Structures are given as structure tokens and as C-alpha cells.
Amino acid sequence: VGCELGKSSLAGSSFCSVCSSGKYAASVGSVSCSDCATGKYLVDSGTVATAHDNVSDCVDCSIGTYAGAVGTTSCSICSSGKYTSSLGTASCSNCATGKYLVDSGTVATAHDDVGDCVDCEAGKSSIIGASSCVECVSGKYASAIIEALTCKACAAGQYNSNSGSASIVDCISCDSGKYSELAGSSSCIACSSGEVDTNDHTSCACKPGYLQNKGLVGKIM
């Protein structure tokens, strides 16, 4: 006689066993139990056959949780920087760049909606799936949420020596006699003796009466 629903028996065995947790047998005479699919779980650990006799005994993971493997007994809460707003998911979605989610898999309701991903503050940015935002480095700024996807670089001819800057006004033009050739500079470089900075402070040029030769500046005699 074949095994009843919810049980299985190996060939040659004289008895049937209730399927273990995470498995079911929906056919009479099963020689093995089937795994619940990813995104689902089944708790009973082989004590009640009727808890394993149909694929519907495999329960969808609740929102905020997931099951990435087949045949699982429970679902896991999404980790920091991730969420899932659907039932029965095999994986969690990453929070977008410019957002973050702190909770490290302790409370499912902290991961059950895309709205759980919080915007970075001005002056900070984040990568995809972040648990926190990082201050803009010196030479850069983020003045609004839309710009927190990446920090913007101060223009060439300017500098910003502070980290975490939240406004373009923190980008300051180089002082007279100094320049910054590259965008995103944290400081300006002094022109050599016999040079002056250009109007946009992005380079230096010889003073009147001076000549540059092989990188050296000297006064014309």
C-alpha cells in the first residue's frame, strides 16, 4: 500500500514517514517529499501528515521577509538597506541610491514598503542598498535630496575644505595668486613667483615682463 498524503517512503521501506519541515507530499505513494518553493515556508517538523499533504501548506513569506532557498522552515527579515512589499518573495529589493534603511533585520515592518527607505540628508549621499549615508568629501556638496544620489563637485577655480557640505555656497573661489585646475578640489595651489592666476582661477599665467621656459618662470632682462 502506498504512503498516504503528507508522507513518503523510500523503496523497500516497510513504513512511511511524515514529511519534514519545509516539505510536502501531495500524491499517494510518494517516495520523497517535495520542497516548498522559494518565498514560502512550512513549519511543522514531521509531526502531522495533514500539515504536509498539499502544496498550499507552504505559506507565503509575509511582507518585509523573504526565503531565498527551497524547503525552508521560516522566512528571514530583510537586512539593512533592503525591503520587500510583496508576499512570497525570494529576495529583498535594494533601497535606491540617495536613500538608506538602518534596521538590520530585526523588525519586519521596518522593511515592508519602499517608503521605509529614507532620503539622505543634504550634505550626504549613499550607494544602492545602503544602511546609512556618507558625508560628501571635501571639494564636494549635496544641497538637495535629488543631488544626494552623488555629491556634486565644486567647479575648477573653486575649493571646499569641509566635508558634509550642504550648499554650493560652500564652494569658494580661489584667492588671488592661487588656482585649482580640477573640479572637486579641497584646496587651491599657489602660483609660482612671476605668475598670476587667471580670471577664472583655473590656472596661472606669466606676469607682464616675465617669460616661461621649460616650466620655469623668469623675468625678461
C-alpha positions as YAML, in Angstrom:
chain: A
units: angstrom
residues:
- id: 1
  name: VAL
  ca: [0.00, 0.00, 0.00]
- id: 2
  name: GLY
  ca: [1.38, 3.39, -0.94]
- id: 3
  name: CYS
  ca: [2.04, 6.07, 1.62]
- id: 4
  name: GLU
  ca: [-0.82, 8.43, 2.38]
- id: 5
  name: LEU
  ca: [-0.70, 12.13, 1.57]
- id: 6
  name: GLY
  ca: [1.83, 14.05, 3.60]
- id: 7
  name: LYS
  ca: [4.13, 11.04, 3.94]
- id: 8
  name: SER
  ca: [6.81, 9.31, 1.90]
- id: 9
  name: SER
  ca: [8.71, 6.06, 1.94]
- id: 10
  name: LEU
  ca: [11.93, 5.00, 0.30]
- id: 11
  name: ALA
  ca: [11.81, 1.95, -1.97]
- id: 12
  name: GLY
  ca: [11.93, -1.24, 0.11]
- id: 13
  name: SER
  ca: [10.97, 0.52, 3.33]
- id: 14
  name: SER
  ca: [8.21, -1.01, 5.46]
- id: 15
  name: PHE
  ca: [6.91, 2.24, 6.91]
- id: 16
  name: CYS
  ca: [6.05, 5.78, 5.82]
- id: 17
  name: SER
  ca: [7.36, 8.96, 7.41]
- id: 18
  name: VAL
  ca: [5.67, 12.34, 7.68]
- id: 19
  name: CYS
  ca: [7.43, 14.94, 5.55]
- id: 20
  name: SER
  ca: [9.92, 17.10, 7.41]
- id: 21
  name: SER
  ca: [9.64, 20.86, 7.80]
- id: 22
  name: GLY
  ca: [9.74, 22.79, 4.54]
- id: 23
  name: LYS
  ca: [8.42, 19.80, 2.54]
- id: 24
  name: TYR
  ca: [5.12, 18.26, 1.40]
- id: 25
  name: ALA
  ca: [3.74, 15.23, -0.46]
- id: 26
  name: ALA
  ca: [0.55, 15.85, -2.43]
- id: 27
  name: SER
  ca: [0.39, 12.40, -4.03]
- id: 28
  name: VAL
  ca: [-0.38, 8.98, -2.60]
- id: 29
  name: GLY
  ca: [2.62, 6.64, -2.67]
- id: 30
  name: SER
  ca: [5.32, 9.34, -2.75]
- id: 31
  name: VAL
  ca: [8.86, 8.04, -2.46]
- id: 32
  name: SER
  ca: [10.10, 11.51, -1.48]
- id: 33
  name: CYS
  ca: [8.65, 14.80, -0.30]
- id: 34
  name: SER
  ca: [8.81, 17.95, -2.39]
- id: 35
  name: ASP
  ca: [10.45, 21.17, -1.24]
- id: 36
  name: CYS
  ca: [8.38, 24.27, -0.68]
- id: 37
  name: ALA
  ca: [9.37, 26.86, -3.27]
- id: 38
  name: THR
  ca: [11.47, 29.94, -2.57]
- id: 39
  name: GLY
  ca: [9.44, 32.67, -0.93]
- id: 40
  name: LYS
  ca: [7.48, 30.08, 1.09]
- id: 41
  name: TYR
  ca: [7.92, 28.10, 4.30]
- id: 42
  name: LEU
  ca: [6.40, 25.21, 6.26]
- id: 43
  name: VAL
  ca: [6.98, 24.99, 9.99]
- id: 44
  name: ASP
  ca: [5.71, 21.57, 11.13]
- id: 45
  name: SER
  ca: [8.69, 19.29, 11.69]
- id: 46
  name: GLY
  ca: [7.20, 15.97, 10.60]
- id: 47
  name: THR
  ca: [4.58, 15.52, 13.31]
- id: 48
  name: VAL
  ca: [1.26, 15.94, 11.45]
- id: 49
  name: ALA
  ca: [0.77, 14.47, 7.95]
- id: 50
  name: THR
  ca: [-2.12, 16.81, 7.14]
- id: 51
  name: ALA
  ca: [0.28, 19.74, 7.55]
- id: 52
  name: HIS
  ca: [2.28, 18.39, 4.58]
- id: 53
  name: ASP
  ca: [-0.36, 16.97, 2.21]
- id: 54
  name: ASN
  ca: [-0.74, 19.85, -0.22]
- id: 55
  name: VAL
  ca: [1.43, 22.49, -1.87]
- id: 56
  name: SER
  ca: [-0.84, 25.07, -0.24]
- id: 57
  name: ASP
  ca: [0.62, 24.03, 3.12]
- id: 58
  name: CYS
  ca: [3.66, 26.02, 2.04]
- id: 59
  name: VAL
  ca: [2.93, 29.52, 3.33]
- id: 60
  name: ASP
  ca: [3.95, 32.76, 1.63]
- id: 61
  name: CYS
  ca: [6.56, 34.80, 3.46]
- id: 62
  name: SER
  ca: [4.96, 37.95, 4.85]
- id: 63
  name: ILE
  ca: [5.90, 41.39, 3.55]
- id: 64
  name: GLY
  ca: [9.24, 42.52, 4.93]
- id: 65
  name: THR
  ca: [10.53, 38.93, 4.92]
- id: 66
  name: TYR
  ca: [11.88, 36.51, 2.32]
- id: 67
  name: ALA
  ca: [13.02, 32.90, 1.78]
- id: 68
  name: GLY
  ca: [15.87, 32.58, -0.67]
- id: 69
  name: ALA
  ca: [16.18, 28.80, -0.55]
- id: 70
  name: VAL
  ca: [13.70, 25.99, -1.23]
- id: 71
  name: GLY
  ca: [12.39, 23.81, 1.61]
- id: 72
  name: THR
  ca: [12.73, 26.38, 4.38]
- id: 73
  name: THR
  ca: [11.07, 26.32, 7.79]
- id: 74
  name: SER
  ca: [10.90, 30.07, 8.24]
- id: 75
  name: CYS
  ca: [11.42, 33.38, 6.46]
- id: 76
  name: SER
  ca: [14.11, 35.93, 7.21]
- id: 77
  name: ILE
  ca: [13.62, 39.64, 7.71]
- id: 78
  name: CYS
  ca: [15.27, 41.80, 5.05]
- id: 79
  name: SER
  ca: [18.66, 43.13, 6.04]
- id: 80
  name: SER
  ca: [19.61, 46.79, 6.34]
- id: 81
  name: GLY
  ca: [19.24, 48.78, 3.14]
- id: 82
  name: LYS
  ca: [16.60, 46.39, 1.76]
- id: 83
  name: TYR
  ca: [12.81, 45.91, 1.70]
- id: 84
  name: THR
  ca: [10.05, 43.82, 0.14]
- id: 85
  name: SER
  ca: [6.47, 44.97, -0.18]
- id: 86
  name: SER
  ca: [5.15, 41.73, -1.72]
- id: 87
  name: LEU
  ca: [4.10, 38.40, -0.23]
- id: 88
  name: GLY
  ca: [6.11, 35.29, -1.02]
- id: 89
  name: THR
  ca: [9.35, 36.85, -2.22]
- id: 90
  name: ALA
  ca: [12.64, 35.02, -2.66]
- id: 91
  name: SER
  ca: [14.76, 38.14, -2.17]
- id: 92
  name: CYS
  ca: [14.53, 41.70, -0.93]
- id: 93
  name: SER
  ca: [14.91, 44.83, -3.07]
- id: 94
  name: ASN
  ca: [17.66, 47.38, -2.51]
- id: 95
  name: CYS
  ca: [16.89, 50.90, -1.40]
- id: 96
  name: ALA
  ca: [17.78, 53.28, -4.21]
- id: 97
  name: THR
  ca: [20.89, 55.44, -4.25]
- id: 98
  name: GLY
  ca: [20.37, 58.57, -2.19]
- id: 99
  name: LYS
  ca: [18.35, 56.62, 0.38]
- id: 100
  name: TYR
  ca: [19.08, 54.34, 3.34]
- id: 101
  name: LEU
  ca: [17.43, 51.91, 5.77]
- id: 102
  name: VAL
  ca: [19.02, 51.35, 9.17]
- id: 103
  name: ASP
  ca: [17.24, 48.35, 10.73]
- id: 104
  name: SER
  ca: [19.46, 45.26, 10.39]
- id: 105
  name: GLY
  ca: [16.80, 42.57, 10.02]
- id: 106
  name: THR
  ca: [15.14, 42.81, 13.42]
- id: 107
  name: VAL
  ca: [11.67, 44.24, 12.64]
- id: 108
  name: ALA
  ca: [9.76, 43.13, 9.52]
- id: 109
  name: THR
  ca: [7.56, 46.23, 9.49]
- id: 110
  name: ALA
  ca: [10.72, 48.32, 9.03]
- id: 111
  name: HIS
  ca: [11.27, 46.60, 5.65]
- id: 112
  name: ASP
  ca: [7.74, 46.17, 4.22]
- id: 113
  name: ASP
  ca: [7.50, 49.21, 1.95]
- id: 114
  name: VAL
  ca: [9.72, 51.27, -0.33]
- id: 115
  name: GLY
  ca: [8.83, 54.21, 1.91]
- id: 116
  name: ASP
  ca: [10.95, 52.62, 4.64]
- id: 117
  name: CYS
  ca: [13.97, 53.76, 2.61]
- id: 118
  name: VAL
  ca: [14.74, 57.25, 3.93]
- id: 119
  name: ASP
  ca: [16.23, 60.12, 1.94]
- id: 120
  name: CYS
  ca: [19.79, 61.12, 2.77]
- id: 121
  name: GLU
  ca: [20.17, 64.50, 4.41]
- id: 122
  name: ALA
  ca: [21.64, 67.36, 2.44]
- id: 123
  name: GLY
  ca: [25.41, 67.11, 2.54]
- id: 124
  name: LYS
  ca: [25.35, 63.31, 2.31]
- id: 125
  name: SER
  ca: [24.98, 60.60, -0.34]
- id: 126
  name: SER
  ca: [24.56, 56.83, -0.46]
- id: 127
  name: ILE
  ca: [25.08, 53.87, -2.75]
- id: 128
  name: ILE
  ca: [22.32, 51.38, -3.62]
- id: 129
  name: GLY
  ca: [21.16, 49.23, -0.68]
- id: 130
  name: ALA
  ca: [22.81, 51.43, 1.95]
- id: 131
  name: SER
  ca: [22.26, 51.25, 5.71]
- id: 132
  name: SER
  ca: [23.49, 54.82, 6.16]
- id: 133
  name: CYS
  ca: [24.52, 57.90, 4.20]
- id: 134
  name: VAL
  ca: [28.06, 59.18, 3.90]
- id: 135
  name: GLU
  ca: [29.13, 62.80, 4.18]
- id: 136
  name: CYS
  ca: [30.31, 64.43, 0.99]
- id: 137
  name: VAL
  ca: [34.09, 64.62, 0.96]
- id: 138
  name: SER
  ca: [35.87, 67.96, 0.87]
- id: 139
  name: GLY
  ca: [35.60, 69.58, -2.55]
- id: 140
  name: LYS
  ca: [32.02, 68.38, -2.99]
- id: 141
  name: TYR
  ca: [28.50, 69.16, -1.80]
- id: 142
  name: ALA
  ca: [24.89, 67.92, -1.92]
- id: 143
  name: SER
  ca: [22.39, 70.71, -1.47]
- id: 144
  name: ALA
  ca: [19.14, 68.82, -2.03]
- id: 145
  name: ILE
  ca: [17.71, 65.31, -1.91]
- id: 146
  name: ILE
  ca: [17.81, 64.97, -5.69]
- id: 147
  name: GLU
  ca: [21.53, 65.69, -5.58]
- id: 148
  name: ALA
  ca: [22.17, 63.15, -2.82]
- id: 149
  name: LEU
  ca: [22.43, 60.41, -5.45]
- id: 150
  name: THR
  ca: [26.03, 61.57, -5.73]
- id: 151
  name: CYS
  ca: [27.78, 64.56, -4.25]
- id: 152
  name: LYS
  ca: [28.49, 67.34, -6.77]
- id: 153
  name: ALA
  ca: [32.00, 68.60, -7.29]
- id: 154
  name: CYS
  ca: [32.89, 72.25, -6.80]
- id: 155
  name: ALA
  ca: [33.93, 73.77, -10.13]
- id: 156
  name: ALA
  ca: [37.53, 74.23, -11.20]
- id: 157
  name: GLY
  ca: [38.75, 77.56, -9.85]
- id: 158
  name: GLN
  ca: [36.97, 76.87, -6.56]
- id: 159
  name: TYR
  ca: [37.66, 74.81, -3.46]
- id: 160
  name: ASN
  ca: [35.87, 73.47, -0.41]
- id: 161
  name: SER
  ca: [37.94, 72.29, 2.54]
- id: 162
  name: ASN
  ca: [34.97, 70.98, 4.55]
- id: 163
  name: SER
  ca: [33.25, 67.59, 4.42]
- id: 164
  name: GLY
  ca: [29.47, 67.24, 4.61]
- id: 165
  name: SER
  ca: [28.77, 70.47, 2.74]
- id: 166
  name: ALA
  ca: [25.10, 71.05, 2.00]
- id: 167
  name: SER
  ca: [25.26, 74.01, -0.38]
- id: 168
  name: ILE
  ca: [27.09, 75.25, -3.46]
- id: 169
  name: VAL
  ca: [27.89, 78.41, -1.48]
- id: 170
  name: ASP
  ca: [30.47, 76.31, 0.36]
- id: 171
  name: CYS
  ca: [32.45, 76.22, -2.90]
- id: 172
  name: ILE
  ca: [34.74, 79.25, -2.62]
- id: 173
  name: SER
  ca: [36.74, 80.90, -5.40]
- id: 174
  name: CYS
  ca: [40.50, 80.61, -5.01]
- id: 175
  name: ASP
  ca: [42.23, 83.64, -3.54]
- id: 176
  name: SER
  ca: [44.28, 85.92, -5.73]
- id: 177
  name: GLY
  ca: [47.55, 84.26, -6.69]
- id: 178
  name: LYS
  ca: [46.13, 80.75, -6.32]
- id: 179
  name: TYR
  ca: [44.31, 78.31, -8.61]
- id: 180
  name: SER
  ca: [42.55, 74.93, -8.77]
- id: 181
  name: GLU
  ca: [42.80, 73.19, -12.11]
- id: 182
  name: LEU
  ca: [40.43, 70.33, -11.32]
- id: 183
  name: ALA
  ca: [36.80, 70.21, -10.20]
- id: 184
  name: GLY
  ca: [36.26, 68.88, -6.67]
- id: 185
  name: SER
  ca: [39.37, 70.47, -5.14]
- id: 186
  name: SER
  ca: [39.72, 70.72, -1.38]
- id: 187
  name: SER
  ca: [42.34, 73.48, -1.61]
- id: 188
  name: CYS
  ca: [43.98, 75.85, -4.08]
- id: 189
  name: ILE
  ca: [47.59, 75.86, -5.23]
- id: 190
  name: ALA
  ca: [49.78, 78.98, -5.11]
- id: 191
  name: CYS
  ca: [51.08, 80.29, -8.41]
- id: 192
  name: SER
  ca: [54.84, 80.38, -8.83]
- id: 193
  name: SER
  ca: [56.83, 83.55, -8.38]
- id: 194
  name: GLY
  ca: [56.39, 85.65, -11.52]
- id: 195
  name: GLU
  ca: [52.91, 84.26, -12.21]
- id: 196
  name: VAL
  ca: [49.38, 85.43, -11.58]
- id: 197
  name: ASP
  ca: [46.17, 83.43, -11.55]
- id: 198
  name: THR
  ca: [43.77, 83.71, -14.47]
- id: 199
  name: ASN
  ca: [40.38, 85.39, -14.07]
- id: 200
  name: ASP
  ca: [38.64, 82.04, -13.53]
- id: 201
  name: HIS
  ca: [41.34, 80.87, -11.07]
- id: 202
  name: THR
  ca: [41.83, 77.63, -13.02]
- id: 203
  name: SER
  ca: [45.47, 78.22, -13.96]
- id: 204
  name: CYS
  ca: [48.38, 80.65, -13.69]
- id: 205
  name: ALA
  ca: [49.98, 82.85, -16.35]
- id: 206
  name: CYS
  ca: [53.19, 84.84, -16.53]
- id: 207
  name: LYS
  ca: [53.13, 88.38, -15.17]
- id: 208
  name: PRO
  ca: [53.92, 91.14, -17.68]
- id: 209
  name: GLY
  ca: [57.66, 91.18, -18.26]
- id: 210
  name: TYR
  ca: [58.10, 87.51, -17.33]
- id: 211
  name: LEU
  ca: [58.72, 84.52, -19.59]
- id: 212
  name: GLN
  ca: [58.10, 80.82, -19.04]
- id: 213
  name: ASN
  ca: [60.79, 78.44, -20.27]
- id: 214
  name: LYS
  ca: [60.56, 74.67, -19.67]
- id: 215
  name: GLY
  ca: [58.28, 75.18, -16.70]
- id: 216
  name: LEU
  ca: [60.45, 77.86, -15.09]
- id: 217
  name: VAL
  ca: [59.31, 81.49, -14.89]
- id: 218
  name: GLY
  ca: [61.90, 84.22, -15.17]
- id: 219
  name: LYS
  ca: [61.97, 87.97, -15.70]
- id: 220
  name: ILE
  ca: [62.87, 89.16, -19.16]
- id: 221
  name: MET
  ca: [66.16, 91.10, -18.98]
...
